[in-house]
Amino acid sequence: MKRALVNLGITVAFSLSIQLAAAADPDISKLPPAAKKDGLTYEKDIKPLLENSCLKCHGMEKPKSKYRVDSREAFIKGGESEEAAVVPGKSEKSPVIHYVADLVTDMEMPPTDKRDKYPKLTAEQIGLLRAWIDQGAK
């Protein structure tokens, strides 16, 4: 019994380390390109595209993973992982981009099993989000 528990612990630890490694190095070649639009702002361009797909779970009331997207500051800050969701000027290094582009297994946003209710962002929307981040996330 003790040996089985040790083996289970090793298996779980190995699986977790593989998942963390995959999350740390997503394949950014699969990202949609940043949009060519200049002068993007959170209030005018980004918040409206998050409303259908993200706001229900990451709004003011009981935000999942303590991550809110209802303000620019909260959207950038991130949630309970204490890792910034947005790296201003570097969309390819921003975890939120990796999640909405489905580059991190089990961290797809919105979750794949909820996409009938909360639609996935389109490549064009992800491109706008990337451009906003690349322009400094203003």
N, C-alpha and C positions, 0 to 999 in steps of 0.2 A: 504494500500500500504506500509506504513512504517513498519507495523508488518510483512508483507511478506518479505521485504528486510532484516529485523532483523533475521527472521527465516532462510532465504537463507544464510546469513552470518554465522550463527551458524552451519548450515549444512556443508558449505564449510570448515569452521575451523575444525569441527569434522572430516570430511573426510581427510583433510590434516594432522591432528594429527595422524590418524590411519596409513596413508601412511608413515609418518616420523617414527613412532614407528616400522613399519614393516621393513623399510630400516635400522634402527638402530640395529635390532636384527635378521639378516637373519639366517636361519637354516643351520648352517655350516656342519651338518651331511650329507647334500646332496652334498657336495663338492667331486669331484674326488680326490683320494689321490695324494700327491706329488710324482713326478717321483723319482726313485732311482739314477738318474744320478748326478755325482759330477762335479764340475768345470764349471758350467754354467756361461755364460756371456751374457750381453745384445746384443752386436754386433753379436756374433757368433750364439747364440741360440734363443734369444727372438725376436729381430727385424725382422728376416725372417718370423716368424710365425704370426706376426702382419700385414705384408704387404698386404695380401689378404682380411683380415677381418676388419682392423681398420684404416689403413693409409690414405685411400681416404677421410674419414671424419675428421680424427684427425691428419692430416699432417700439413705442413708448411703454406699452403694457407687457410685462413679462417677456422681454426679448430673449430669444433662444441664444444660448451660450453667452449671455450678457452683451450681445453685440447689437447695436442700434444703427440704423441707416437713416433715421429721420432728421439728422442734422449733419452738416459737413464735418464738424469736429468729431462727432461720434463715429461717423462712417470711416474716417481716417484712423482713429484711435484703435479700433478693434475691440475684441471682447475678452472673455475670460482667459484666453491663452496669454494675454498681456503682450502679444505681438501686434505691431501696427498692421492694420489691414491694407493700408495704402502707403506706399513709399513715394512721396511726391517727386515727380521728375523721372520715375522709373517704373513704368507700368509692368514691365516684364518681371520685376522683382516683387510686385505687390500680391500678397496672398489672395486678396479678393478677386483679382483677375484670374489667378490659377483656379479658383473655385468656380467662378461663373463660366469659365471656359472648359470645365470638366477635365482639368489636367491632374487632379488629385483624387484618386479612388477613395470612395466613402466620404468625400468632402464636396461632392458636386452640389452646386447651389443654383436654383433650388434643388432640394434632394430629388433624385430621379423618381422616387415613389410618390411624389407630391406634384408632379408636373402637369397632371390633369387639372389641378386646381390653381397652381402657380406656374405660369409658363417660363420656360428657359429663356434667357436673354438671347436675342438674335446676334449673329456675327456683326451686324451693323451697330447694334447697341453696345456690344463689347468693344468695338472699335471706337465709339464715342467715349466710353468710359476710359479706355486706354489713352486717348488723346487728351482728355481732361487731366488725367494723372500726369502724363508726360509734360503738360503745360504748367505743372506745379500744383494741381488740385486746388484751384481757387474757388 
